[in-house]
Amino acid sequence: MNWVFLGVAGIIAFLSLYPSFFLLYGSFTDAPLGVPGHFTLNNYIQAYSDPEAYRLILTSFIFGIGASGLSVILALTLAWITIRTNAPFRKLFELTAIVPNIMPPILISISWVLLLNPNNGLINAILMQWFGLESGLFNIYSIPGLIFVEGLILTPLAFLIIAAAMKSMDPALEESAKTLGSGEFGVATRITFPLMRPAVLAAGTLNFVRAVESFDTPAIIALPARIEVFTTKIWREALGSFPTNHNLAATYGVGILVIALVFVYLYRRFTSQVESFSTVTGKGFRPHQIDLGGWRTLASAVAFILLTLMVILPFMVLLLMSVLPYYHVPTWETWKNLTLDNFRYIADNDRVYRAFGNSLFLAIVGASLCMLLASLTSYITVRTKIAARGLLEGLVFIPWAFPGTALALGLLWAYVDFPIPVYATIWIIMIAYVTRFLPYGLRAVSSTIIQIHRELEEASIVCGAGFLATFRRILIPMMRPGVVAGWIILATIFMREFSASLFLYSPGSEPLGPLLYFLYLDGMRGRVAAIGLVISLISIILIAIAQRLSRWDTK
């Protein structure tokens, strides 16, 4: 068993610490990428002595706090309606936690640009026509627009955290309060929401980190609006300027990494408080449901509006743009000119075909490798008593705090002179994906392995099976629900990942994320929409196949 631990620990330590070291190295050297240099502090002096740096930090914090706050408010509202009330169709609205994960965040951002562009956004154009306005009522190219779109993208993640805590609350506490004379409002303010506070803080903290490190929405909204946040500044220094300055980009990457690490630490503290606030007992129960009476329809209407903002409107605008010959505000004449040329472009263009192949390879192979490593790590941290197992879990979660842009910079510095030629190949993207998203797979499989009784392993060992045979024949089949759930999550993430891919891809290894971005910059809105719909369809097919495989009986 010790050799398995050493092997897994060595792989995870290398994946986590190697790019971290080289990100720091890049920020403290005076030579460009791939050239030996000397130690210097000039990069930090140049970066953080500039008065614009403080505006950059302030804007990033406003963006992160605004987006995370909005996502928590929307998620709390949706979770309360779907779990704690008797509103009609409440089970349908729980799809908001699943469906948005199929669509790449960059496509959601593009959809809202097409809807709320101040010049020719569909919603603005309709309002101008109806009310005789001279200019668009909404401007997506602004801090509020940036916060609004990112908040919608982050809401499903906050919903998962808050809904899980809300489902696990023992109704006896609320029933006791009602017995003592408290009304529904008093129960909510004195019992429900205080118990929910750790989960709300955990969701808000995690989404703050996700917003600050996000590059999908800033690339589509902040860059054209000349709004500078950490990730756009890193992009400008590493890719968007000539000559490029990877040293300065690494310096900003270290800054955003420090902020992310602080808030990830706070998130871990809040999640530990969620466990200490747990009210689940061995007795089965269902959460207390509130009878809304005549307000039931209004509650469902609110949930439907949220579902429309997060899923229906982005999907509908992509569907419309995919069948238009060029981007314009639809008129009655538009319906006579609908075309499938954008979908034919997907089938006929070698670059698009290659990008789909690269993303499918990354999704299938990358997710499988990631789940294999996550399963071994989970077994070591949950089922063994090795003294250093806690350190192993800590190493896994270091890249979790890594922004995609910062991790990509660390990997560029780390592998430019690596003995094995992975630089400028698809394998460096694979390494980035596995490194950054391994914690997602670990979370999925750990919750399953805890439920497997040790007697099954012990019986296998008594019969003469070694660790590998027991792991392959007993544990993996028993962990299959968690493994499949983690694989689905990772495969859909790998299909739509953008920020790290943009920094690491080469012409022969371009995945779909960078392809969508460059087609969008070239004004090919219809082709972007068509590719986005196909990506969503492929993600649904992968999910369906994985779920079908998970139901096969073990032979």
matplotlib code that plots the C-alpha trace (Angstrom):
import matplotlib.pyplot as plt

x = [0.0, 2.9, 4.1, 0.6, 0.6, 4.1, 3.2, -0.1, 1.5, 4.4, 2.0, -0.2, 2.7, 4.3, 1.0, 0.4, 3.8, 5.7, 3.6, 3.2, 7.0, 7.5, 4.7, 6.7, 9.9, 8.5, 7.5, 10.9, 13.1, 14.2, 14.4, 11.6, 9.9, 12.4, 15.5, 17.7, 17.6, 18.5, 16.5, 14.7, 11.8, 11.3, 8.3, 6.4, 7.6, 6.4, 3.1, 2.0, 3.6, 1.4, -1.7, -3.8, -3.0, -5.2, -8.0, -7.5, -7.7, -10.8, -12.6, -11.8, -13.2, -16.4, -16.9, -16.2, -18.4, -21.2, -21.3, -21.1, -23.7, -26.1, -25.6, -26.3, -29.5, -30.8, -29.7, -31.2, -34.5, -34.6, -33.7, -36.3, -39.0, -38.1, -37.4, -39.3, -42.6, -45.5, -45.1, -46.3, -43.6, -40.9, -39.1, -38.8, -37.0, -34.3, -33.0, -31.3, -28.6, -27.9, -28.8, -26.5, -23.5, -24.0, -23.6, -20.1, -20.0, -18.4, -21.6, -23.8, -21.8, -22.0, -25.8, -26.3, -24.2, -26.5, -29.5, -28.3, -25.8, -26.6, -26.5, -28.3, -29.1, -32.4, -34.0, -32.8, -34.1, -37.5, -37.8, -36.7, -39.3, -42.1, -41.5, -40.0, -36.6, -33.7, -31.1, -30.9, -32.1, -29.5, -25.7, -24.1, -20.6, -20.5, -19.6, -23.3, -23.6, -20.4, -21.8, -25.2, -23.9, -21.3, -23.9, -26.2, -23.3, -22.4, -25.9, -26.1, -23.0, -24.4, -27.7, -26.0, -24.4, -27.4, -30.0, -27.9, -27.8, -31.5, -32.5, -30.6, -32.3, -34.2, -37.8, -38.2, -36.4, -38.9, -41.9, -40.8, -40.7, -44.1, -45.4, -44.2, -46.2, -43.8, -45.2, -43.6, -41.7, -40.4, -39.4, -37.5, -35.7, -34.9, -34.4, -34.1, -31.8, -29.4, -28.9, -28.3, -25.8, -22.6, -23.8, -24.7, -21.2, -19.5, -21.4, -20.6, -17.0, -16.5, -18.3, -16.2, -13.1, -14.7, -15.7, -12.3, -10.5, -13.0, -11.9, -14.9, -17.2, -14.5, -13.1, -16.5, -17.7, -14.8, -12.2, -14.4, -15.6, -12.0, -12.9, -9.7, -9.8, -7.0, -7.6, -7.9, -4.7, -2.9, -4.3, -3.1, 0.5, 0.8, -1.1, -2.7, 0.3, 3.5, 6.1, 4.5, 5.6, 5.1, 7.1, 4.6, 1.7, 3.1, 3.4, -0.3, -1.0, 0.7, -1.5, -4.7, -3.5, -2.9, -6.4, -7.9, -6.0, -7.2, -10.8, -10.5, -9.2, -12.3, -14.5, -13.0, -13.7, -17.3, -17.8, -16.5, -19.1, -21.8, -20.9, -20.9, -24.4, -25.6, -29.0, -29.2, -29.9, -30.4, -34.1, -35.4, -37.3, -38.4, -37.8, -40.8, -42.8, -44.5, -48.0, -48.0, -51.7, -52.5, -48.9, -48.0, -48.4, -46.2, -43.5, -43.5, -43.4, -40.3, -38.6, -39.6, -38.1, -34.8, -34.9, -35.6, -32.6, -30.2, -31.3, -34.1, -33.1, -29.4, -30.5, -33.2, -30.8, -28.2, -30.8, -32.0, -28.5, -27.5, -30.1, -29.6, -27.4, -25.9, -26.4, -29.3, -32.4, -35.1, -38.0, -40.9, -38.6, -36.1, -38.2, -37.9, -34.1, -33.4, -30.5, -28.5, -25.2, -23.7, -24.2, -22.8, -19.7, -19.1, -19.2, -17.0, -14.3, -11.2, -10.3, -13.7, -13.6, -10.1, -11.2, -14.2, -11.8, -9.4, -12.1, -13.6, -10.2, -9.6, -13.1, -13.1, -9.4, -8.8, -11.9, -11.1, -7.5, -8.7, -11.3, -8.7, -6.3, -9.2, -10.4, -6.9, -6.5, -9.9, -9.1, -5.9, -7.4, -10.6, -9.9, -6.3, -4.5, -1.4, -0.1, 0.5, -2.9, -4.1, -1.2, -2.2, -5.7, -4.2, -2.0, -5.0, -6.8, -3.9, -4.7, -8.4, -7.5, -5.5, -7.2, -7.1, -5.0, -2.4, -2.2, -1.6, 1.2, 2.8, 2.6, 4.1, 7.1, 7.3, 7.2, 8.9, 12.2, 10.8, 12.7, 9.5, 8.1, 4.7, 5.0, 2.8, 1.0, -2.4, -0.8, 0.0, -3.7, -4.5, -2.1, -3.8, -7.3, -6.4, -4.4, -7.0, -10.2, -9.0, -10.7, -14.1, -13.6, -12.2, -15.4, -17.7, -16.0, -15.2, -18.8, -19.4, -16.5, -17.4, -20.6, -18.8, -18.4, -14.9, -16.1, -16.1, -12.4, -11.5, -13.3, -11.4, -8.0, -8.8, -9.5, -5.9, -6.6, -4.0, -4.7, -5.0, -7.3, -9.5, -9.5, -10.5, -13.0, -14.6, -14.1, -14.4, -17.7, -19.1, -17.9, -19.4, -22.2, -19.7, -17.1, -19.7, -21.1, -17.5, -16.8, -19.9, -19.0, -15.4, -16.3, -18.7, -16.2, -13.4, -15.7, -16.3, -13.1, -11.7, -9.4, -6.4, -6.9, -6.5, -3.0, -1.8, -3.1, -1.1, -2.5, -2.7, -4.2, -6.8, -9.9, -13.4, -13.1, -10.4, -12.1, -15.4, -13.6, -11.7, -14.8, -16.7, -13.9, -14.1, -17.9, -19.0, -21.9, -24.0, -21.1, -20.4, -24.0, -24.2, -21.0, -22.3, -25.5, -23.5, -21.3, -24.4, -25.8, -22.5, -22.4, -26.0, -25.0, -21.9, -24.0, -26.6, -23.9, -22.3, -25.5, -26.4, -23.1, -23.5, -26.7, -25.1, -25.0, -21.6, -20.5]
y = [0.0, 2.3, 2.2, 3.2, 6.2, 7.3, 7.1, 9.0, 11.5, 12.0, 12.7, 15.1, 16.9, 17.3, 18.5, 21.0, 22.4, 22.4, 25.1, 27.0, 27.2, 28.3, 31.0, 32.5, 32.0, 33.9, 36.8, 37.1, 36.8, 39.5, 37.2, 36.3, 32.9, 30.1, 32.2, 32.0, 35.2, 36.8, 37.5, 40.8, 42.6, 45.0, 43.2, 43.7, 47.3, 48.0, 46.1, 47.5, 50.9, 51.9, 53.9, 52.0, 48.8, 49.9, 50.7, 47.2, 45.6, 47.7, 46.9, 43.2, 43.2, 45.1, 42.6, 39.6, 40.8, 41.9, 38.7, 36.4, 38.4, 38.3, 34.6, 33.9, 36.0, 34.2, 30.8, 31.3, 32.5, 29.5, 27.0, 28.3, 28.1, 24.6, 23.0, 24.7, 25.7, 24.0, 26.1, 24.4, 22.9, 23.4, 20.2, 21.4, 24.5, 22.4, 21.9, 25.3, 23.5, 21.1, 22.7, 25.7, 23.5, 22.0, 25.4, 27.0, 30.2, 32.1, 31.3, 32.6, 35.8, 36.1, 35.5, 38.4, 40.7, 39.8, 40.6, 43.8, 45.3, 49.1, 49.5, 46.4, 44.1, 42.3, 43.4, 47.0, 47.0, 45.7, 48.2, 51.1, 50.0, 49.6, 52.8, 55.0, 55.3, 57.0, 54.7, 51.4, 51.2, 48.7, 48.7, 45.3, 46.9, 48.2, 47.0, 46.3, 44.3, 42.3, 41.6, 40.6, 38.0, 36.5, 36.3, 34.3, 32.0, 31.4, 30.9, 27.1, 26.5, 28.5, 26.7, 23.3, 24.3, 26.1, 23.5, 20.7, 22.5, 23.3, 19.7, 18.4, 20.6, 18.8, 20.2, 19.5, 22.8, 24.8, 22.8, 23.6, 27.3, 27.2, 25.3, 28.2, 30.7, 31.9, 32.5, 31.5, 34.8, 34.4, 30.8, 31.9, 34.8, 33.1, 29.4, 28.7, 31.5, 31.5, 27.7, 28.5, 31.2, 29.0, 27.5, 31.0, 32.3, 29.3, 29.7, 33.4, 33.0, 30.2, 32.3, 35.3, 33.3, 32.0, 35.5, 37.1, 34.3, 34.2, 35.2, 34.0, 36.9, 39.6, 38.5, 39.1, 42.1, 43.8, 43.9, 45.7, 48.0, 48.7, 47.5, 46.2, 43.2, 40.9, 38.3, 40.9, 42.5, 39.1, 38.5, 41.9, 41.4, 37.7, 37.7, 41.0, 43.2, 43.4, 42.6, 40.3, 40.5, 37.1, 38.3, 41.0, 38.7, 36.1, 38.9, 39.7, 36.0, 35.7, 38.6, 37.0, 33.6, 35.2, 36.6, 33.3, 31.3, 33.6, 33.2, 29.5, 29.2, 31.2, 28.8, 25.8, 27.4, 28.1, 24.6, 23.2, 25.3, 23.9, 20.4, 21.7, 23.3, 19.9, 18.8, 15.5, 12.5, 8.8, 9.3, 10.0, 13.2, 15.6, 19.4, 21.4, 22.8, 26.1, 26.4, 29.6, 29.6, 32.2, 33.2, 29.8, 31.0, 34.1, 32.0, 29.8, 32.9, 34.1, 30.8, 30.7, 34.2, 32.9, 29.9, 32.1, 34.4, 31.5, 29.0, 29.9, 33.3, 32.4, 29.2, 30.9, 33.7, 31.1, 29.1, 32.2, 33.4, 29.9, 30.0, 33.7, 34.4, 37.4, 39.0, 41.5, 42.3, 40.0, 41.4, 39.7, 39.3, 37.4, 34.3, 34.0, 34.0, 31.3, 29.1, 26.1, 27.4, 27.9, 24.2, 23.3, 25.3, 23.0, 19.9, 21.4, 23.4, 21.4, 23.8, 23.3, 19.6, 19.4, 21.6, 19.2, 16.2, 17.9, 18.8, 15.3, 13.8, 16.1, 15.5, 11.7, 10.8, 13.8, 13.0, 9.3, 10.0, 12.6, 10.2, 7.4, 9.6, 11.0, 7.4, 6.4, 9.6, 9.2, 5.7, 6.8, 9.8, 8.1, 4.4, 4.3, 5.5, 6.7, 9.7, 12.0, 11.5, 14.9, 16.5, 14.6, 16.1, 19.6, 19.2, 18.3, 21.5, 23.9, 24.0, 24.5, 28.0, 28.6, 30.9, 29.3, 32.2, 32.0, 28.2, 28.5, 31.0, 28.6, 25.8, 27.8, 28.6, 25.1, 23.1, 25.4, 23.6, 20.3, 17.2, 15.6, 17.6, 18.6, 22.4, 23.6, 20.2, 19.0, 17.3, 20.5, 21.4, 17.9, 18.5, 21.8, 20.3, 17.4, 19.6, 22.3, 20.2, 17.1, 18.4, 18.2, 14.5, 13.9, 15.5, 13.3, 10.0, 10.6, 11.0, 7.5, 5.6, 6.6, 4.6, 1.3, -1.0, -2.2, -5.9, -6.1, -5.2, -7.4, -10.4, -9.8, -9.6, -12.8, -14.6, -13.7, -10.6, -7.8, -4.1, -3.6, -6.6, -5.4, -1.9, -3.0, -5.7, -4.4, -0.7, 0.7, -1.1, -0.1, 3.5, 3.6, 6.2, 8.7, 7.9, 8.4, 11.6, 13.0, 11.9, 13.7, 16.9, 16.8, 15.8, 18.7, 21.1, 20.0, 20.4, 24.0, 25.2, 28.4, 30.5, 28.0, 26.8, 30.3, 30.6, 27.0, 26.0, 25.8, 25.8, 22.0, 21.5, 24.3, 23.2, 24.6, 27.4, 29.5, 28.7, 30.2, 33.3, 34.0, 33.4, 35.8, 38.4, 38.0, 38.8, 35.3, 35.3, 32.6, 30.2, 30.7, 30.0, 26.9, 25.5, 26.3, 24.3, 21.3, 21.5, 21.4, 18.4, 16.5, 17.2, 15.9, 12.7, 12.2, 12.6, 10.1, 7.5, 7.8, 7.4, 4.4, 2.8, 3.5, 1.4, -1.7, -4.6, -5.6, -8.9]
z = [0.0, 0.7, -2.8, -4.1, -1.6, -2.7, -6.4, -6.0, -3.7, -6.1, -9.1, -7.1, -5.6, -9.0, -10.6, -7.8, -6.7, -10.0, -11.8, -8.5, -8.2, -11.8, -11.5, -8.6, -10.6, -13.6, -11.4, -9.8, -12.9, -15.4, -18.4, -20.8, -21.0, -21.6, -21.1, -17.9, -15.9, -12.6, -9.4, -9.3, -7.6, -10.5, -11.7, -8.4, -8.2, -11.7, -11.2, -7.8, -7.7, -10.7, -9.4, -11.9, -10.0, -7.1, -9.4, -10.9, -7.4, -6.5, -9.7, -9.3, -5.7, -6.8, -9.6, -7.3, -4.5, -6.8, -8.8, -5.8, -3.9, -6.8, -7.3, -3.6, -3.6, -6.7, -5.5, -2.0, -3.6, -6.0, -3.3, -0.9, -3.6, -4.8, -1.5, 1.3, -0.4, -2.2, -5.3, -8.5, -10.8, -8.2, -9.2, -12.7, -11.5, -9.9, -13.4, -13.1, -11.2, -14.1, -17.4, -17.3, -16.8, -20.3, -22.0, -21.9, -19.8, -22.7, -24.8, -22.0, -22.0, -25.8, -25.6, -23.2, -25.3, -28.2, -26.0, -24.2, -26.6, -26.3, -30.1, -31.5, -28.6, -29.2, -25.9, -26.3, -29.9, -28.9, -26.1, -28.4, -31.0, -28.4, -26.4, -29.0, -27.2, -28.9, -27.3, -25.7, -22.1, -21.0, -21.5, -21.1, -21.5, -17.9, -14.4, -13.6, -16.9, -16.0, -12.5, -13.9, -16.4, -14.1, -11.3, -13.5, -14.5, -10.8, -9.5, -10.2, -8.1, -5.2, -5.6, -5.2, -1.9, -0.4, -1.6, 0.0, 3.3, 3.1, 2.4, 5.4, 8.0, 10.7, 10.6, 14.4, 15.1, 13.0, 14.3, 17.9, 17.1, 15.5, 18.6, 20.7, 18.7, 15.9, 12.5, 9.2, 9.0, 12.6, 12.0, 8.8, 10.4, 13.8, 12.8, 9.1, 7.9, 11.0, 10.3, 6.6, 7.3, 7.1, 3.7, 2.4, 3.4, 1.9, -1.4, -1.4, -0.7, -3.3, -5.9, -5.1, -5.9, -9.1, -10.2, -9.5, -11.4, -14.3, -17.7, -19.8, -19.0, -18.8, -22.2, -23.8, -21.8, -19.9, -22.7, -25.2, -22.4, -21.3, -17.8, -16.2, -13.8, -12.8, -15.6, -18.4, -17.2, -17.3, -20.8, -22.0, -20.7, -21.8, -25.1, -25.9, -26.3, -28.3, -27.1, -24.6, -20.9, -19.3, -16.3, -15.5, -16.3, -13.8, -11.2, -11.6, -11.5, -8.1, -6.9, -7.9, -6.5, -3.1, -3.1, -4.2, -1.5, 1.3, 0.2, -0.4, 3.2, 4.3, 2.2, 4.0, 7.3, 6.4, 5.1, 8.3, 10.1, 7.8, 9.2, 12.8, 12.1, 10.7, 12.1, 10.3, 12.5, 11.8, 11.6, 8.1, 7.6, 5.0, 5.2, 6.5, 3.6, 3.7, 2.4, 0.3, -0.3, -2.9, -3.3, -4.9, -8.4, -7.7, -6.3, -9.4, -11.6, -9.8, -10.2, -13.9, -14.4, -12.9, -15.1, -18.1, -17.3, -16.8, -19.4, -21.7, -23.0, -23.7, -25.4, -27.5, -28.7, -29.7, -31.6, -33.4, -34.3, -35.6, -38.3, -39.4, -42.4, -40.5, -37.1, -37.1, -35.1, -36.5, -38.6, -40.4, -43.4, -41.4, -41.3, -45.1, -45.0, -42.3, -43.3, -42.1, -43.5, -40.1, -39.3, -42.8, -41.8, -38.8, -41.1, -43.8, -41.9, -41.0, -38.1, -36.5, -37.0, -35.4, -32.5, -31.8, -31.9, -29.5, -27.0, -27.2, -26.6, -23.6, -22.2, -22.5, -21.8, -19.4, -17.3, -17.2, -16.0, -13.5, -12.0, -11.8, -9.9, -7.8, -6.9, -5.7, -3.7, -2.2, -1.1, 0.6, 2.4, 3.5, 3.9, 5.2, 8.3, 6.6, 8.6, 5.6, 4.0, 5.2, 3.4, 0.2, 0.3, 0.9, -2.2, -4.3, -3.3, -4.0, -7.7, -6.8, -5.8, -8.9, -11.4, -14.9, -16.2, -13.4, -13.7, -17.4, -16.9, -14.3, -16.8, -19.6, -17.4, -16.1, -19.4, -21.8, -21.2, -19.8, -21.0, -22.2, -25.1, -23.9, -24.5, -27.4, -27.6, -26.5, -23.5, -21.7, -21.9, -20.5, -17.6, -16.9, -16.9, -14.6, -12.2, -11.9, -11.8, -9.8, -6.6, -8.4, -9.0, -5.5, -4.0, -6.1, -5.3, -1.6, -0.8, -2.3, -0.8, 2.7, 2.3, 1.4, 4.3, 5.0, 5.3, 1.5, 1.1, 4.1, 2.5, -0.7, 1.0, 3.1, -0.2, -1.3, -3.6, -3.5, -3.4, -7.1, -7.6, -4.6, -5.9, -9.4, -8.6, -5.4, -4.8, -8.3, -9.1, -5.7, -6.2, -9.7, -8.9, -7.5, -10.3, -13.0, -11.4, -11.2, -14.8, -16.1, -14.2, -15.5, -19.1, -19.4, -17.9, -20.2, -23.2, -22.4, -20.6, -22.0, -19.8, -19.4, -23.0, -24.5, -23.0, -23.6, -27.0, -30.2, -33.8, -33.9, -30.4, -30.4, -28.4, -28.7, -26.1, -28.0, -31.3, -30.1, -28.8, -32.0, -34.2, -32.0, -32.4, -36.2, -36.0, -37.0, -34.5, -36.3, -36.5, -32.8, -32.0, -34.1, -32.6, -29.1, -29.7, -31.0, -27.9, -25.7, -27.6, -27.3, -23.6, -23.2, -25.2, -23.0, -19.9, -21.2, -22.1, -18.7, -16.9, -19.0, -18.2, -14.5, -14.5, -15.9, -13.5, -12.3, -13.7]

ax = plt.figure().add_subplot(projection="3d")
ax.plot(x, y, z, "-o")
ax.set_aspect("equal")
plt.show()
